[in-house]
Amino acid sequence: MSLFQLPQAPTHEPLQLTWLSVIQLRLKLQKPFITSFGRQDERDTLLVMLRTQDGLVGIGETPSMAAPMYDENYLWADLDVLQRFLIPTVSEQLKGVICCFDDLESIFKPVKGHRFSKCGLEAAYWHLVAQQKNVALASLWGGRAESVQAGFSIGAKTLDDVLERAERAIQAGFKRLKVKIWPGFDRIVLEAIRNQYPNIMLQADANTAYDPFLSEHIAALKTLDELDLLLIEQPFAENRLLDHARFQAEHNLKTPICLDESIRDLNDVRQAIDLWRLFEVSERLVINVKPPRVGGYWESVRIATYCQAHQVPCWVGGMLETGLGKWMNISLAAHSAFNLPGDHLQPQPYYQQDIINPLPTLRTDGTVIVPSGEIGEIDWETLERLQVARFDFQVN
């Protein structure tokens, strides 16, 4: 990694904060979202809000799950870390003044893990910087694309439900489908979609549901190689980076393996690329970049830039964010390093009520417009209605 030149974070005038807040929201999904982890009908999320002396308000999202199922992060731990460590440090160590991105990283470094918490605070910071500099988030992060491709993620429990959601997505204009799979619910659903839509970009997301040492799991994954998939995402546990690369090589899997939960930072990406090269399958690696999972948007830019330099495809994944988080992810995806469709929206809004207007919408060509200015207007009445808790901190 020493030969790789890290991108430099944009500079800005000092931000003098006066108030910091953490808001807990509870939102109901339009339709249940089902993965190998379980079913979600509603979800809580956290917003971090920063207010400056000159009246700017920056808001970022910490889209944690209620329980530590996706990874070790979960809402109550992230809420505790924000309240007990990160926000007090902004007030006490920085005296509420953020002069540059390095200031923010300096308070993150002593706190091990808890990347979702850091992402929410960092996103609010970038929202402030974009307003202060009067530039779009996309250009702040090096993005130049005016629109990005959007994929549709299907999390359902029955074949009929998967096919119904796939049909609705195709009719809406999505050019890429992603299907949540697990042992016993894999080949049958993917083959059905492939038969019905032979030209669609199709990928599978296993969310760590398979064991690389169980013969029936190995056999099931190998049969997916016949379905012309764009990729197979995270078949094995997050701590089995070597097993992913070895499986790809030993079974001569032609379909690229995409890493999701295994990637926590740029160093994980470097190790993954080195491993795939050692096994001589480097052209079959893809990286899913989720800002909360890697600790923020600037680490996401670093990862994407590194992938681009090493010719590894990458894309922006999602964590069922509100419209606020989705607009930020779309702004990130405008960077030229992201060359595969991202998980940016559904045929209908994720939630029965959202907190931002307008919401991202799909165009007929399967793309969504990248915001050229502000990412949207907060619906404060809806935010108040969905709020279940709020914690305010005044800068000392």
C-alpha positions in Angstrom: 0.0 0.0 0.0 3.0 2.3 0.3 3.0 2.8 -3.5 -0.6 4.0 -3.4 -1.1 7.8 -2.9 -4.1 8.3 -0.7 -6.5 11.1 -1.8 -6.3 14.3 0.2 -9.4 15.4 2.0 -10.8 18.7 0.9 -9.9 21.8 3.0 -12.4 24.2 4.5 -12.8 27.1 6.9 -13.0 26.1 10.6 -16.5 24.8 11.7 -17.4 26.2 15.1 -20.1 23.9 16.6 -22.6 25.0 19.2 -24.9 22.0 19.5 -24.6 18.3 18.7 -27.6 16.0 18.8 -28.4 12.3 18.4 -31.9 11.4 17.3 -33.4 7.9 17.3 -36.1 7.3 14.7 -38.5 4.4 14.1 -39.6 3.8 10.6 -42.0 1.2 9.1 -40.9 -0.6 5.9 -43.3 -0.7 2.9 -42.6 -4.4 2.6 -40.8 -6.8 4.9 -37.1 -7.2 4.1 -35.8 -10.8 4.5 -32.2 -12.1 4.5 -30.5 -15.0 6.0 -30.3 -12.9 9.2 -34.1 -12.7 9.6 -37.1 -10.5 8.8 -37.5 -6.8 9.2 -40.9 -5.0 9.2 -39.7 -1.8 10.8 -36.3 -0.5 11.9 -34.8 2.1 14.1 -32.0 4.4 12.9 -29.9 7.2 14.4 -29.3 10.7 13.0 -26.4 12.8 14.1 -27.0 16.5 13.9 -24.4 19.3 14.1 -25.2 23.0 14.4 -22.6 25.7 13.7 -22.3 29.2 15.2 -23.4 30.7 11.9 -26.6 28.6 11.7 -25.6 25.7 9.4 -27.1 22.3 10.2 -25.4 19.1 9.1 -27.1 15.7 9.5 -25.7 12.2 9.0 -27.1 8.8 9.4 -26.0 5.8 11.5 -28.1 3.1 9.9 -27.4 0.4 12.6 -29.5 -2.7 12.9 -31.4 -3.2 16.2 -29.4 -6.4 17.0 -25.8 -7.4 16.1 -26.8 -9.7 13.2 -25.1 -8.0 10.2 -21.9 -7.5 12.2 -21.0 -6.5 15.8 -22.5 -3.1 15.4 -26.0 -2.5 16.7 -28.1 0.6 17.5 -27.8 0.7 21.3 -24.0 0.3 21.2 -23.7 3.0 18.5 -25.9 5.3 20.5 -23.8 4.7 23.6 -20.5 5.3 21.8 -21.8 8.5 20.3 -23.1 9.8 23.6 -20.2 8.6 25.8 -17.2 9.0 23.7 -17.4 10.6 20.2 -19.6 13.6 20.9 -18.0 14.5 24.3 -14.6 14.4 22.6 -15.7 16.8 19.9 -16.7 19.2 22.7 -13.8 18.6 25.1 -10.8 17.8 22.9 -11.6 19.9 19.9 -13.6 22.6 21.9 -16.3 22.3 19.2 -14.0 23.5 16.4 -13.3 21.2 13.5 -10.6 22.8 11.3 -10.1 19.9 8.9 -10.9 16.2 8.4 -7.8 15.2 10.3 -9.4 16.7 13.4 -12.3 14.3 13.1 -10.0 11.3 12.4 -8.0 12.2 15.5 -11.1 11.6 17.8 -12.0 8.4 15.9 -8.6 6.8 16.2 -8.7 6.0 20.0 -12.1 4.3 19.6 -11.7 0.8 18.3 -14.3 -0.4 15.9 -17.8 1.2 16.1 -17.6 2.3 12.5 -21.3 2.9 12.1 -21.2 5.5 14.9 -18.2 7.2 13.3 -19.9 7.2 9.9 -23.0 9.1 11.2 -20.8 11.8 12.8 -18.6 12.0 9.8 -21.6 12.2 7.4 -23.0 15.2 9.4 -19.5 16.8 9.1 -19.4 16.4 5.3 -22.9 17.8 5.1 -21.7 20.9 6.9 -18.6 21.2 4.7 -20.6 21.0 1.5 -22.9 23.8 2.7 -20.0 26.0 3.9 -18.2 25.6 0.5 -21.4 25.7 -1.4 -20.6 22.6 -3.4 -22.3 19.3 -4.0 -21.3 16.3 -1.8 -20.5 14.4 -5.0 -17.9 16.9 -6.1 -16.5 17.2 -2.6 -15.8 13.5 -2.7 -14.3 13.6 -6.3 -17.4 12.5 -8.1 -18.2 13.9 -11.6 -21.0 11.7 -12.9 -24.4 13.4 -13.4 -26.3 10.1 -12.8 -25.5 6.6 -11.5 -26.9 3.1 -12.2 -29.3 1.8 -9.5 -29.9 -1.8 -8.7 -32.8 -3.4 -6.9 -32.3 -5.7 -3.8 -34.8 -8.5 -3.2 -35.1 -9.9 0.3 -38.1 -12.3 0.3 -38.9 -15.7 1.7 -40.8 -17.5 -1.1 -40.1 -18.0 -4.8 -43.4 -16.4 -5.7 -42.6 -13.3 -3.7 -39.1 -13.0 -5.2 -40.6 -13.3 -8.7 -43.3 -10.7 -8.0 -40.7 -8.2 -6.7 -38.4 -9.0 -9.6 -41.2 -8.3 -12.1 -42.1 -5.0 -10.4 -38.4 -4.0 -10.4 -38.0 -4.8 -14.1 -41.2 -2.8 -15.0 -39.9 0.1 -13.0 -36.7 0.2 -15.1 -34.0 -1.5 -13.0 -31.3 -3.1 -15.0 -29.7 -5.1 -12.1 -31.4 -7.4 -9.6 -29.8 -8.7 -6.4 -31.4 -11.6 -4.6 -30.8 -12.6 -1.0 -30.0 -16.3 -0.8 -29.2 -19.0 1.8 -28.7 -22.8 1.8 -31.9 -24.3 0.3 -33.0 -21.0 -1.1 -30.5 -20.3 -3.8 -30.4 -22.1 -7.2 -34.1 -22.4 -7.4 -34.8 -18.6 -7.2 -31.8 -17.5 -9.2 -32.6 -19.9 -12.0 -36.2 -18.9 -12.1 -35.2 -15.2 -12.5 -32.5 -16.0 -15.1 -35.0 -18.0 -17.2 -37.6 -15.2 -17.0 -35.1 -12.4 -17.6 -32.1 -13.9 -19.6 -30.5 -10.5 -20.2 -30.8 -8.9 -16.7 -27.7 -8.2 -14.6 -28.3 -10.7 -11.8 -26.3 -11.2 -8.6 -26.7 -13.2 -5.4 -26.1 -12.0 -1.9 -25.5 -14.7 0.7 -24.7 -12.5 3.8 -22.2 -15.1 5.2 -24.8 -18.0 5.1 -22.6 -20.7 3.7 -19.8 -22.9 5.2 -16.8 -23.5 2.9 -16.2 -26.9 4.5 -19.7 -28.3 4.1 -20.0 -30.4 1.0 -23.6 -29.5 0.3 -22.8 -25.8 0.6 -19.9 -26.1 -1.7 -22.0 -28.0 -4.3 -24.8 -25.4 -4.1 -22.5 -22.5 -4.7 -20.7 -24.3 -7.6 -24.0 -24.8 -9.4 -24.6 -21.0 -9.4 -21.6 -20.7 -11.8 -24.0 -21.9 -14.5 -26.4 -18.9 -14.2 -24.2 -16.1 -15.7 -24.3 -14.1 -12.5 -22.7 -10.7 -12.1 -21.2 -11.8 -8.8 -21.8 -13.9 -5.6 -21.7 -11.7 -2.6 -20.1 -12.7 0.7 -20.9 -16.5 0.8 -18.7 -17.1 3.9 -18.2 -15.5 7.3 -16.6 -12.1 7.5 -13.4 -13.4 9.1 -12.8 -16.0 6.3 -11.0 -13.8 3.8 -8.6 -16.6 2.9 -11.4 -19.2 2.5 -13.2 -16.9 0.0 -10.0 -16.6 -2.2 -9.2 -20.3 -1.9 -12.7 -21.4 -2.7 -12.6 -19.2 -5.9 -9.4 -20.8 -7.0 -9.8 -24.4 -5.9 -13.2 -24.8 -7.5 -12.4 -22.6 -10.5 -15.4 -20.5 -9.8 -15.8 -18.2 -12.9 -18.4 -16.0 -11.2 -16.6 -13.2 -9.3 -16.9 -13.2 -5.5 -17.8 -9.9 -4.0 -16.7 -9.1 -0.5 -19.1 -7.2 1.8 -18.9 -8.0 5.6 -15.2 -8.9 5.2 -14.3 -5.3 4.3 -13.9 -3.0 7.3 -11.3 -0.6 5.9 -8.7 0.0 3.2 -6.3 -2.5 4.7 -8.8 -5.3 4.3 -9.2 -4.4 0.6 -5.4 -4.4 0.2 -5.2 -7.9 1.8 -8.1 -9.2 -0.3 -6.4 -8.0 -3.6 -3.1 -9.6 -2.5 -4.9 -12.9 -1.7 -6.7 -13.1 -5.0 -3.5 -12.3 -6.8 -1.6 -15.1 -4.9 -4.3 -17.5 -6.0 -4.2 -16.1 -9.6 -7.8 -15.2 -9.7 -7.5 -11.4 -9.3 -9.9 -10.7 -12.2 -12.7 -12.4 -10.2 -12.8 -10.1 -7.2 -15.4 -7.4 -6.5 -15.7 -5.0 -3.5 -19.0 -3.8 -2.0 -18.3 -0.4 -0.3 -20.7 0.5 2.4 -19.8 3.7 4.2 -21.2 2.7 7.6 -19.3 -0.6 7.5 -16.0 1.0 6.7 -16.4 3.9 9.1 -17.4 6.7 6.8 -17.5 8.3 3.4 -13.8 9.4 3.1 -12.6 5.9 3.9 -15.0 4.8 1.1 -13.4 7.2 -1.3 -9.9 5.8 -0.3 -11.1 2.3 -0.9 -12.7 3.1 -4.2 -9.6 4.9 -5.4 -7.4 2.0 -4.4 -9.7 -0.5 -6.2 -9.6 1.7 -9.3 -5.8 1.8 -9.2 -5.8 -2.0 -9.1 -8.6 -2.6 -11.6 -10.9 -4.2 -9.1 -14.6 -3.4 -9.7 -16.6 -1.9 -6.8 -20.0 -0.5 -6.0 -21.9 1.3 -3.2 -24.0 -1.0 -1.0 -26.8 0.0 1.3 -28.1 -0.6 4.8 -31.8 0.3 4.3 -30.9 3.9 4.9 -33.5 6.7 5.0 -33.6 9.0 2.0 -30.9 11.1 3.6 -28.5 8.2 3.7 -29.5 7.1 0.2 -28.8 10.6 -1.3 -25.4 10.6 0.3 -24.6 7.1 -1.1 -25.7 8.2 -4.5 -23.4 11.2 -4.2 -20.6 8.9 -3.3 -21.3 6.6 -6.3 -20.7 9.5 -8.7 -17.0 8.8 -8.2 -15.6 7.2 -11.4 -14.2 4.3 -9.3 -17.7 2.9 -8.8 -18.4 1.0 -11.9 -21.2 -1.4 -11.0 -24.9 -0.5 -10.1 -25.4 0.3 -6.4 -28.2 -0.5 -3.9 -29.8 3.0 -4.0 -33.5 2.5 -4.0 -36.6 0.3 -4.5 -39.5 0.5 -6.9 -41.4 2.2 -4.1 -39.8 4.1 -1.1 -38.3 1.8 1.5 -40.4 3.4 4.2 -44.1 4.3 4.7 -42.8 7.7 5.8 -39.4 9.2 5.1 -37.6 12.3 6.5 -36.4 14.0 3.3 -37.8 15.5 0.1 -37.4 14.7 -2.6 -36.6 11.0 -2.4 -34.3 9.4 -5.1 -36.3 8.3 -8.1 -35.4 5.9 -10.9 -35.3 7.2 -14.5 -36.5 5.0 -17.4 -32.9 4.1 -18.3 -32.3 2.6 -14.8 -30.3 5.5 -13.4 -30.8 8.1 -10.7 -29.8 11.7 -10.9 -26.8 12.8 -8.7 -27.6 15.9 -6.6 -25.9 18.9 -8.1 -26.5 21.0 -5.0 -28.2 20.3 -1.6 -29.1 16.6 -1.1 -32.7 17.4 -0.2 -34.9 19.2 2.4 -35.5 17.6 5.8 -39.2 17.1 6.5 -39.0 18.3 10.2 -42.6 17.5 11.0 -42.2 13.8 9.9 -38.8 13.6 11.7 -40.5 14.8 14.9 -43.3 12.3 14.4 -40.9 9.3 13.9 -38.6 10.4 16.7 -38.5 8.1 19.7 -35.6 9.7 21.6 -33.3 12.7 21.3 -30.1 13.6 23.1 -28.7 17.1 22.9 -25.2 18.2 23.8 -24.0 21.8 24.1 -20.4 22.6 23.3 -18.6 23.6 26.5 
